[in-house]
Amino acid sequence: MPRITVVIPLYNKQNYICDTLKSVYAQTYTNYEILIINDGSTDLSAHYVEKIVDKRNTRIIHQSNHGLSNARNTGIKFANSEIICLLDADDLWLPTHLAQIIELVTDFPAAKIYATAYLEFYKNGKSLKPKTNIRSTLSKIIVQDFFESSLYQPFITPSSFAFKKEIIDQIGGFDTQITYAEDTDFFIRANLNFQLAYFNKPSCYYRSESENQITRSTLSSKIAPEFLKYRLENPNHQSLRRYINLQYYYLSNYYKIEAAHSKYKEVYKNIDLELLNYKQRFLIKAPKWLLQSLRFVKQILLDKGKRITTF
C-alpha cells in the first residue's frame, strides 16, 4: 500500500498538467499513488494526461464540474494512503518534495500537518522567494504560530502542503460552498487543531499566473470564507485576529478595484485599522485608480524579479 496519495484536481489546465505530472514521476521518494480528479475539463487536459499517465500508480477519476473543493474532497475520499499531498494542476515539485514531507513525518511524530517552502514561478521563467514571517534559520521546525508566521506573504501554498488523512474526521474536508480562498479556510481549521511541521527549504514552484486563476476572474462573483466566524469562536486568539484582519484587508482592496461597493462596505466594517501598518492603512483608504496603478507597477517589477510589499 502506498504511504502517500498525491491529489491533483484538474480543470482546463492543458498547458501545464503534463509538466506537473512529470514533476511527480521524477520524485526521489517513490512509495506514492496519484489521484487525478478531472473536474469536468472542457479542453484537452484529460487527453494529454491519458497519453503520459503511468497506470501502475496513477488513477484518473472523471466527474462533472463541481469546483476545486469538491475535487480535492473526492481525491481525499478515494485515497489509499495515510498521508495526503495536494498539488494543483499547474504547479511543479522539485524531485525532493515527497522525500522532504516524509522527513517531516518521521522527525515530528506529534505533527499531523506538514508543509515546505516554495518559490513563485513566472511566465518569463524567473522564480522569486515570497517575503514571509518565518524567523527560524533551521531547516526543519514546528511552526509555533501559523497565524503569526502568515502575516506577510503566505509561507505555504496548497501545493506545498500535506496532512494525515485522519484529520478530516475532526475538521472536515474543504468547504464546497467557498469558491475563493478555499485553502485559507482549510489552513485555519487545520492549524487551530494540529501541529504544523515545516521544511524551510523550497521544494515547490507555485505558478503565479495560469488559466482559471483569481487574477483572471472577478473575485466579487465568488464566495469567500466566513472569516468572522473563526474570530468569534476564538476571541482570545490574538494572532488569528491579526491574520483574519489581513484577509479582510486583501478582500477590501479587491472589491474596491472591482467596484463591488456593497461587498467592500461589508468587509470594511470588519477591519480593525489599528492592526494594520501605516502602508496598509494608507492603501485601504486609497482611491481605485491608485490601487490599479500600483498593481500595474508591482507586476512590472515582479516580471523583473523585484518585489514591493506592504510589509
C-alpha contacts under 8 A as a table, 3 or more apart, distances in Angstrom:
res1	aa1	res2	aa2	distance
1	M	80	N	7.16
1	M	81	S	7.07
2	P	5	T	7.17
2	P	31	N	5.15
2	P	32	Y	4.81
2	P	33	E	6.11
2	P	80	N	6.98
2	P	81	S	5.66
3	R	31	N	5.90
3	R	32	Y	5.83
3	R	81	S	4.97
3	R	82	E	5.96
3	R	83	I	6.33
4	I	31	N	6.71
4	I	32	Y	4.61
4	I	33	E	6.40
4	I	81	S	5.18
4	I	82	E	6.46
4	I	83	I	4.81
4	I	84	I	5.88
4	I	85	C	6.89
5	T	32	Y	5.67
5	T	33	E	4.93
5	T	34	I	5.70
5	T	35	L	6.98
5	T	79	A	5.88
5	T	80	N	6.85
5	T	81	S	5.53
5	T	82	E	7.81
5	T	83	I	6.26
5	T	84	I	5.04
5	T	85	C	6.10
6	V	32	Y	7.15
6	V	33	E	6.17
6	V	34	I	4.66
6	V	35	L	6.05
6	V	84	I	6.10
6	V	85	C	4.79
6	V	86	L	5.89
6	V	87	L	6.80
7	V	34	I	6.18
7	V	35	L	5.03
7	V	36	I	6.17
7	V	37	I	7.52
7	V	72	R	6.71
7	V	75	G	5.48
7	V	76	I	7.16
7	V	84	I	7.00
7	V	85	C	6.21
7	V	86	L	5.11
7	V	87	L	6.10
8	I	34	I	7.49
8	I	35	L	6.16
8	I	36	I	4.77
8	I	37	I	6.14
8	I	72	R	7.43
8	I	75	G	7.64
8	I	86	L	6.47
8	I	87	L	5.15
8	I	88	D	5.63
8	I	89	A	5.95
9	P	36	I	5.92
9	P	37	I	4.76
9	P	38	N	6.34
9	P	39	D	6.82
9	P	68	L	6.61
9	P	71	A	5.54
9	P	72	R	6.08
9	P	75	G	7.88
9	P	87	L	7.62
9	P	88	D	6.26
9	P	89	A	6.33
10	L	13	K	6.69
10	L	17	I	7.86
10	L	36	I	6.67
10	L	37	I	5.70
10	L	38	N	4.75
10	L	39	D	5.76
10	L	41	S	7.09
10	L	45	S	7.61
10	L	88	D	7.59
10	L	89	A	5.68
11	Y	38	N	6.24
11	Y	39	D	5.41
11	Y	40	G	6.51
11	Y	41	S	4.71
11	Y	42	T	7.81
11	Y	45	S	7.45
11	Y	89	A	7.90
12	N	41	S	4.98
12	N	42	T	6.30
12	N	43	D	5.46
12	N	44	L	7.39
12	N	45	S	5.83
12	N	211	E	7.36
12	N	212	N	7.75
13	K	16	Y	5.56
13	K	17	I	5.77
13	K	43	D	7.78
13	K	45	S	5.75
13	K	89	A	6.48
13	K	90	D	6.63
13	K	211	E	6.57
14	Q	17	I	5.79
14	Q	18	C	7.65
14	Q	43	D	6.65
14	Q	44	L	5.61
14	Q	45	S	4.09
14	Q	46	A	7.83
14	Q	48	Y	7.00
15	N	18	C	7.59
15	N	45	S	7.80
16	Y	19	D	5.62
16	Y	20	T	6.26
16	Y	89	A	6.74
16	Y	90	D	4.98
16	Y	91	D	7.81
17	I	20	T	4.95
17	I	21	L	6.04
17	I	45	S	6.87
17	I	48	Y	7.87
17	I	49	V	7.16
17	I	89	A	5.21
17	I	90	D	5.86
18	C	21	L	5.13
18	C	22	K	6.08
18	C	48	Y	6.85
18	C	49	V	6.41
18	C	52	I	7.41
19	D	22	K	5.06
19	D	23	S	6.22
19	D	90	D	7.96
19	D	92	L	7.26
20	T	23	S	5.25
20	T	24	V	6.81
20	T	89	A	6.11
20	T	90	D	6.03
20	T	91	D	5.88
20	T	92	L	5.10
20	T	93	W	7.46
21	L	24	V	5.24
21	L	25	Y	6.48
21	L	53	V	7.99
21	L	89	A	7.95
22	K	25	Y	4.98
22	K	26	A	6.19
23	S	26	A	5.16
23	S	27	Q	6.87
23	S	92	L	5.93
23	S	93	W	5.47
23	S	94	L	6.74
23	S	95	P	6.82
24	V	27	Q	5.48
24	V	93	W	6.66
24	V	95	P	7.44
26	A	95	P	5.57
27	Q	30	T	6.39
27	Q	94	L	7.45
27	Q	95	P	4.25
27	Q	96	T	6.04
27	Q	97	H	7.09
27	Q	98	L	6.74
27	Q	99	A	7.81
28	T	95	P	5.70
28	T	96	T	5.86
28	T	98	L	7.56
28	T	99	A	6.68
29	Y	32	Y	7.84
29	Y	96	T	7.32
29	Y	98	L	5.88
29	Y	99	A	5.22
32	Y	57	N	7.23
33	E	57	N	4.88
33	E	58	T	5.82
33	E	59	R	7.97
34	I	57	N	6.20
34	I	58	T	4.58
34	I	59	R	6.23
35	L	58	T	5.98
35	L	59	R	5.06
35	L	60	I	5.94
35	L	61	I	7.22
35	L	75	G	6.08
35	L	79	A	7.44
36	I	58	T	7.53
36	I	59	R	6.25
36	I	60	I	4.75
36	I	61	I	6.14
36	I	75	G	7.45
37	I	60	I	6.01
37	I	61	I	4.90
37	I	62	H	6.10
37	I	63	Q	7.37
37	I	71	A	5.84
37	I	72	R	7.61
37	I	74	T	7.33
37	I	75	G	6.54
38	N	41	S	6.28
38	N	46	A	6.85
38	N	60	I	6.92
38	N	61	I	5.99
38	N	62	H	4.82
38	N	63	Q	6.18
38	N	71	A	7.80
39	D	62	H	6.45
39	D	63	Q	5.31
39	D	64	S	5.63
39	D	65	N	4.70
39	D	66	H	6.57
39	D	67	G	6.96
39	D	68	L	7.88
39	D	71	A	6.32
40	G	62	H	7.01
40	G	63	Q	5.71
40	G	64	S	4.39
40	G	65	N	4.34
40	G	66	H	7.87
41	S	44	L	7.61
41	S	45	S	6.67
41	S	46	A	7.14
41	S	65	N	7.37
42	T	45	S	7.89
43	D	46	A	7.81
44	L	47	H	5.16
44	L	48	Y	6.24
45	S	48	Y	5.36
45	S	49	V	6.32
46	A	49	V	5.09
46	A	50	E	6.21
47	H	50	E	5.27
47	H	51	K	6.59
48	Y	51	K	5.26
48	Y	52	I	6.88
49	V	52	I	5.55
49	V	53	V	5.64
50	E	53	V	5.40
53	V	58	T	6.72
54	D	57	N	6.21
54	D	58	T	5.82
55	K	58	T	5.05
55	K	59	R	6.73
63	Q	66	H	7.93
66	H	70	N	5.87
66	H	71	A	7.00
67	G	70	N	5.57
67	G	71	A	6.29
67	G	176	T	7.44
67	G	179	T	7.56
68	L	71	A	5.13
68	L	72	R	6.21
68	L	176	T	7.90
68	L	179	T	7.75
69	S	72	R	5.22
69	S	73	N	6.16
69	S	174	F	5.11
69	S	175	D	6.16
69	S	176	T	5.10
69	S	178	I	7.72
69	S	179	T	7.88
69	S	182	E	6.73
70	N	73	N	5.01
70	N	74	T	6.12
70	N	174	F	7.20
70	N	175	D	7.92
70	N	176	T	5.68
71	A	74	T	5.07
71	A	75	G	6.38
72	R	75	G	5.12
72	R	76	I	6.25
72	R	174	F	7.20
73	N	76	I	5.02
73	N	77	K	6.05
73	N	173	G	6.06
73	N	174	F	6.37
74	T	77	K	5.09
74	T	78	F	6.40
75	G	78	F	5.44
75	G	79	A	6.01
76	I	79	A	5.18
76	I	84	I	7.03
76	I	165	K	7.24
79	A	84	I	7.64
81	S	84	I	7.08
81	S	165	K	7.62
82	E	164	K	5.69
82	E	165	K	5.45
82	E	166	E	7.39
83	I	162	A	6.90
83	I	163	F	5.65
83	I	164	K	4.56
83	I	165	K	5.63
84	I	162	A	5.44
84	I	163	F	5.39
84	I	164	K	6.18
84	I	165	K	6.03
85	C	159	S	7.52
85	C	160	S	7.82
85	C	161	F	6.25
85	C	162	A	4.32
85	C	163	F	6.77
86	L	158	P	6.07
86	L	159	S	5.16
86	L	160	S	7.16
86	L	161	F	6.10
86	L	162	A	6.18
87	L	91	D	6.79
87	L	92	L	7.97
87	L	158	P	6.71
87	L	159	S	4.21
87	L	160	S	7.41
88	D	91	D	5.53
88	D	158	P	7.33
88	D	159	S	5.83
90	D	206	Y	7.95
90	D	207	R	6.44
90	D	210	S	7.22
91	D	159	S	6.92
91	D	204	C	7.48
91	D	205	Y	5.82
91	D	206	Y	5.18
91	D	207	R	5.45
92	L	204	C	5.81
92	L	205	Y	5.02
92	L	206	Y	6.85
92	L	207	R	7.85
93	W	96	T	7.81
93	W	97	H	6.06
93	W	203	S	5.88
93	W	204	C	4.47
93	W	205	Y	6.15
94	L	97	H	5.69
94	L	203	S	5.01
94	L	204	C	5.89
94	L	205	Y	7.71
95	P	98	L	7.66
95	P	203	S	7.69
96	T	99	A	5.18
96	T	100	Q	6.12
96	T	203	S	6.55
97	H	100	Q	5.21
97	H	101	I	6.46
97	H	116	T	7.87
97	H	203	S	5.01
97	H	204	C	6.98
98	L	101	I	4.99
98	L	102	I	6.25
99	A	102	I	5.12
99	A	103	E	6.24
100	Q	103	E	4.99
100	Q	104	L	6.40
100	Q	116	T	7.64
100	Q	199	F	6.91
101	I	104	L	5.16
101	I	105	V	6.33
101	I	114	Y	6.75
101	I	115	A	7.13
101	I	116	T	7.54
101	I	162	A	7.49
101	I	199	F	7.79
102	I	105	V	4.96
102	I	106	T	6.13
103	E	106	T	5.13
103	E	107	D	5.92
104	L	107	D	5.16
104	L	108	F	5.72
104	L	114	Y	6.89
104	L	140	K	7.38
104	L	197	A	6.12
104	L	198	Y	7.09
104	L	199	F	7.15
105	V	108	F	5.61
105	V	109	P	5.98
105	V	111	A	7.33
105	V	112	K	7.83
105	V	114	Y	7.64
105	V	197	A	7.93
106	T	109	P	6.04
108	F	111	A	5.66
108	F	142	I	7.81
108	F	197	A	6.70
109	P	112	K	7.70
110	A	195	Q	7.12
111	A	114	Y	7.47
111	A	142	I	8.00
111	A	194	F	6.57
111	A	195	Q	4.65
111	A	196	L	5.80
111	A	197	A	6.07
112	K	163	F	5.77
112	K	164	K	5.41
112	K	167	I	7.39
112	K	194	F	6.14
112	K	195	Q	6.23
112	K	196	L	6.80
112	K	197	A	7.88
113	I	161	F	7.68
113	I	162	A	5.94
113	I	163	F	4.22
113	I	164	K	6.42
113	I	190	A	7.46
113	I	194	F	6.72
113	I	195	Q	6.37
113	I	196	L	4.90
113	I	197	A	6.39
114	Y	161	F	5.85
114	Y	162	A	5.02
114	Y	163	F	5.82
114	Y	196	L	5.37
114	Y	197	A	4.79
114	Y	198	Y	5.80
115	A	156	I	6.46
115	A	160	S	5.34
115	A	161	F	4.38
115	A	162	A	6.01
115	A	196	L	7.37
115	A	197	A	6.50
115	A	198	Y	4.97
115	A	199	F	6.36
116	T	156	I	6.67
116	T	160	S	5.32
116	T	161	F	6.84
116	T	198	Y	5.52
116	T	199	F	4.53
116	T	200	N	6.07
116	T	201	K	6.41
116	T	202	P	6.16
116	T	203	S	6.45
116	T	204	C	7.55
117	A	155	F	6.43
117	A	156	I	6.05
117	A	160	S	6.86
117	A	198	Y	7.70
117	A	199	F	6.36
117	A	200	N	5.39
117	A	201	K	5.23
117	A	202	P	4.18
117	A	203	S	6.42
117	A	204	C	7.04
118	Y	129	K	7.09
118	Y	130	P	7.84
118	Y	155	F	7.60
118	Y	156	I	6.80
118	Y	157	T	7.37
118	Y	160	S	6.73
118	Y	201	K	7.50
118	Y	202	P	4.35
118	Y	203	S	5.87
118	Y	204	C	4.68
118	Y	205	Y	5.75
118	Y	206	Y	6.74
119	L	127	S	6.06
119	L	128	L	5.57
119	L	129	K	4.87
119	L	130	P	6.69
119	L	202	P	6.32
119	L	203	S	7.95
119	L	204	C	6.30
119	L	205	Y	4.95
119	L	206	Y	6.02
120	E	127	S	5.32
120	E	128	L	5.11
120	E	129	K	6.19
120	E	130	P	6.90
120	E	205	Y	5.78
120	E	206	Y	4.85
120	E	207	R	6.03
120	E	208	S	6.09
121	F	125	G	6.74
121	F	126	K	6.09
121	F	127	S	4.48
121	F	128	L	6.70
121	F	205	Y	5.74
121	F	206	Y	5.60
121	F	207	R	4.71
121	F	208	S	5.85
122	Y	125	G	5.48
122	Y	126	K	5.49
122	Y	127	S	6.13
122	Y	207	R	6.23
122	Y	208	S	5.85
122	Y	209	E	6.89
122	Y	303	D	7.33
123	K	126	K	7.30
123	K	209	E	7.28
124	N	303	D	7.16
126	K	303	D	7.79
126	K	305	G	6.87
127	S	205	Y	7.97
127	S	305	G	7.41
128	L	305	G	6.51
130	P	153	Q	6.19
130	P	154	P	7.57
130	P	155	F	7.24
131	K	152	Y	6.44
131	K	153	Q	5.58
131	K	155	F	7.95
132	T	149	S	7.16
132	T	150	S	6.93
132	T	151	L	7.62
132	T	152	Y	5.12
132	T	153	Q	5.19
132	T	154	P	6.46
132	T	155	F	5.53
133	N	148	E	7.44
133	N	149	S	4.78
133	N	150	S	6.25
133	N	151	L	6.46
133	N	152	Y	5.68
133	N	153	Q	7.66
133	N	155	F	7.49
134	I	149	S	5.51
134	I	155	F	7.37
136	S	141	I	7.88
137	T	200	N	7.71
138	L	141	I	6.62
138	L	200	N	7.01
139	S	199	F	5.80
139	S	200	N	4.86
139	S	201	K	6.50
140	K	197	A	7.31
140	K	198	Y	5.68
140	K	199	F	4.60
140	K	200	N	5.86
141	I	197	A	5.84
141	I	198	Y	5.34
141	I	199	F	6.69
141	I	200	N	7.59
142	I	195	Q	6.94
142	I	196	L	5.76
142	I	197	A	4.53
142	I	198	Y	6.05
143	V	146	F	6.07
143	V	149	S	7.82
143	V	195	Q	7.30
143	V	196	L	5.61
143	V	197	A	6.22
143	V	198	Y	6.56
144	Q	195	Q	7.87
144	Q	196	L	7.92
145	D	148	E	5.45
145	D	149	S	6.19
145	D	239	S	7.78
146	F	149	S	5.11
146	F	150	S	6.15
146	F	191	N	6.54
146	F	196	L	7.72
147	F	150	S	5.04
147	F	151	L	6.66
147	F	239	S	5.52
147	F	240	L	5.47
147	F	242	R	7.84
147	F	243	Y	5.67
148	E	151	L	5.62
148	E	239	S	5.32
148	E	240	L	7.49
148	E	242	R	7.89
148	E	243	Y	7.13
149	S	152	Y	7.42
149	S	155	F	7.36
150	S	153	Q	6.37
150	S	154	P	5.25
150	S	155	F	6.26
150	S	243	Y	7.02
151	L	154	P	7.51
151	L	242	R	7.59
151	L	243	Y	6.03
151	L	246	L	7.33
152	Y	311	F	6.11
154	P	157	T	6.93
156	I	160	S	6.08
156	I	161	F	6.83
157	T	160	S	5.31
157	T	161	F	6.43
157	T	206	Y	7.44
158	P	161	F	5.12
158	P	183	D	6.52
159	S	204	C	6.95
159	S	206	Y	7.34
160	S	203	S	7.49
160	S	204	C	5.97
163	F	167	I	7.47
164	K	167	I	5.95
165	K	168	I	6.03
166	E	169	D	5.81
166	E	170	Q	7.70
167	I	170	Q	5.40
167	I	171	I	6.28
167	I	172	G	7.58
167	I	190	A	7.87
168	I	171	I	5.29
168	I	172	G	4.54
168	I	173	G	5.62
169	D	172	G	5.85
171	I	189	R	6.37
171	I	190	A	6.86
173	G	186	F	7.49
174	F	182	E	6.61
174	F	183	D	7.45
174	F	185	D	7.84
174	F	186	F	6.03
175	D	178	I	5.73
175	D	182	E	6.69
175	D	185	D	7.79
175	D	186	F	7.71
176	T	179	T	7.41
177	Q	223	I	7.24
178	I	181	A	7.33
178	I	182	E	5.76
178	I	222	K	7.70
178	I	223	I	5.13
178	I	224	A	5.72
178	I	225	P	6.00
179	T	182	E	6.34
179	T	222	K	5.45
179	T	223	I	5.02
179	T	224	A	6.41
180	Y	214	I	7.91
180	Y	219	L	7.35
180	Y	222	K	5.91
180	Y	223	I	5.76
180	Y	224	A	5.01
180	Y	225	P	7.32
181	A	184	T	5.07
181	A	185	D	6.52
181	A	224	A	6.34
181	A	225	P	6.85
182	E	185	D	5.31
182	E	186	F	6.43
182	E	224	A	7.76
182	E	225	P	7.14
183	D	186	F	5.03
183	D	187	F	6.01
184	T	187	F	5.02
184	T	188	I	6.23
185	D	188	I	5.28
185	D	189	R	6.59
185	D	225	P	6.12
185	D	227	F	7.86
186	F	189	R	5.29
186	F	190	A	6.08
187	F	190	A	5.07
187	F	191	N	5.90
188	I	191	N	5.37
188	I	192	L	6.09
189	R	192	L	5.29
189	R	193	N	6.58
190	A	193	N	5.45
190	A	194	F	5.92
191	N	194	F	5.31
191	N	195	Q	6.63
191	N	196	L	6.87
199	F	202	P	7.82
202	P	205	Y	7.97
207	R	210	S	6.91
209	E	213	Q	6.87
209	E	215	T	7.34
210	S	213	Q	6.20
211	E	216	R	7.44
212	N	216	R	6.37
212	N	217	S	7.15
213	Q	216	R	5.51
213	Q	217	S	6.71
214	I	217	S	5.04
214	I	218	T	6.96
214	I	219	L	6.63
215	T	218	T	7.86
218	T	221	S	5.71
218	T	222	K	7.29
218	T	258	E	7.42
219	L	222	K	5.28
219	L	254	Y	7.06
219	L	255	Y	7.35
219	L	258	E	7.99
220	S	223	I	7.75
220	S	254	Y	7.88
220	S	255	Y	6.19
220	S	258	E	7.19
220	S	260	A	6.38
220	S	263	K	7.33
226	E	229	K	5.68
226	E	230	Y	7.58
227	F	230	Y	5.56
227	F	231	R	6.72
227	F	244	I	6.23
228	L	231	R	5.06
228	L	232	L	6.20
228	L	244	I	7.67
228	L	270	N	7.83
229	K	232	L	5.25
229	K	233	E	6.16
230	Y	233	E	5.06
230	Y	234	N	6.13
231	R	234	N	5.21
231	R	235	P	5.78
231	R	237	H	7.80
231	R	240	L	7.08
231	R	241	R	6.02
231	R	244	I	7.42
232	L	235	P	5.39
234	N	237	H	5.51
235	P	238	Q	7.73
235	P	241	R	7.94
237	H	240	L	5.47
237	H	241	R	6.32
238	Q	241	R	4.96
238	Q	242	R	6.38
239	S	242	R	5.08
239	S	243	Y	6.09
240	L	243	Y	4.94
240	L	244	I	6.07
241	R	244	I	5.27
241	R	245	N	6.07
242	R	245	N	4.96
242	R	246	L	6.26
242	R	275	L	6.33
243	Y	246	L	5.16
243	Y	247	Q	6.49
244	I	247	Q	4.96
244	I	248	Y	6.34
245	N	248	Y	5.18
245	N	249	Y	6.24
245	N	270	N	7.60
245	N	271	I	5.65
245	N	272	D	6.65
245	N	275	L	7.26
245	N	276	L	7.98
246	L	249	Y	4.87
246	L	250	Y	6.35
246	L	276	L	7.55
247	Q	250	Y	5.23
247	Q	251	L	6.28
248	Y	251	L	5.01
248	Y	252	S	6.02
248	Y	267	V	6.04
248	Y	268	Y	7.14
248	Y	270	N	7.22
248	Y	271	I	6.34
249	Y	252	S	5.23
249	Y	253	N	6.49
249	Y	268	Y	7.57
249	Y	271	I	6.86
249	Y	280	Q	7.92
249	Y	284	I	7.11
250	Y	253	N	5.38
250	Y	254	Y	6.38
251	L	254	Y	5.11
251	L	255	Y	6.11
251	L	264	Y	7.67
251	L	267	V	7.16
252	S	255	Y	5.14
252	S	256	K	6.10
252	S	263	K	7.86
252	S	264	Y	5.16
252	S	265	K	7.97
252	S	267	V	6.02
252	S	268	Y	6.14
252	S	284	I	7.35
253	N	256	K	5.08
253	N	257	I	6.26
253	N	264	Y	7.84
253	N	283	L	7.99
253	N	284	I	6.49
253	N	291	L	7.66
254	Y	257	I	5.28
254	Y	258	E	6.29
255	Y	258	E	5.04
255	Y	259	A	5.99
255	Y	260	A	5.00
255	Y	261	H	6.96
255	Y	263	K	6.51
255	Y	264	Y	5.25
256	K	259	A	4.96
256	K	260	A	6.12
256	K	261	H	6.71
256	K	264	Y	6.11
256	K	288	K	6.08
257	I	260	A	7.75
257	I	288	K	5.33
257	I	289	W	7.83
257	I	291	L	6.96
257	I	292	Q	6.72
260	A	263	K	5.62
260	A	264	Y	6.09
261	H	264	Y	5.00
261	H	265	K	6.21
262	S	265	K	5.25
262	S	266	E	6.22
263	K	266	E	5.00
263	K	267	V	6.19
264	Y	267	V	5.33
264	Y	268	Y	5.92
265	K	268	Y	5.06
265	K	269	K	6.31
266	E	269	K	5.84
266	E	270	N	7.41
267	V	270	N	5.56
267	V	271	I	7.07
268	Y	271	I	5.35
272	D	275	L	5.67
272	D	276	L	7.34
273	L	276	L	5.32
273	L	281	R	6.42
274	E	277	N	7.62
276	L	279	K	7.96
276	L	280	Q	5.74
276	L	281	R	6.02
277	N	280	Q	5.37
277	N	281	R	6.21
277	N	310	T	7.95
277	N	311	F	7.70
278	Y	281	R	5.06
278	Y	282	F	6.17
279	K	282	F	5.17
279	K	283	L	6.28
279	K	310	T	5.68
279	K	311	F	7.86
280	Q	283	L	5.08
280	Q	284	I	6.02
280	Q	310	T	6.15
281	R	284	I	5.34
281	R	285	K	6.66
282	F	285	K	5.56
282	F	286	A	6.21
283	L	286	A	4.75
283	L	291	L	7.28
286	A	290	L	6.44
286	A	291	L	6.82
287	P	290	L	5.54
287	P	291	L	6.64
288	K	291	L	5.25
288	K	292	Q	6.25
289	W	292	Q	5.10
289	W	293	S	6.14
290	L	293	S	5.04
290	L	294	L	6.11
291	L	294	L	5.15
291	L	295	R	6.12
292	Q	295	R	5.14
292	Q	296	F	6.26
293	S	296	F	5.10
293	S	297	V	6.29
294	L	297	V	5.10
294	L	298	K	5.97
295	R	298	K	5.00
295	R	299	Q	6.24
296	F	299	Q	5.30
296	F	300	I	6.48
297	V	300	I	5.14
297	V	301	L	6.34
298	K	301	L	5.19
298	K	302	L	6.14
298	K	307	R	6.99
298	K	308	I	6.53
299	Q	302	L	4.97
299	Q	303	D	6.19
300	I	303	D	5.23
300	I	304	K	6.67
301	L	304	K	5.06
301	L	305	G	6.39
301	L	306	K	5.04
301	L	307	R	6.22
301	L	308	I	7.86
302	L	305	G	4.89
302	L	306	K	5.00
302	L	307	R	5.62
303	D	306	K	7.38
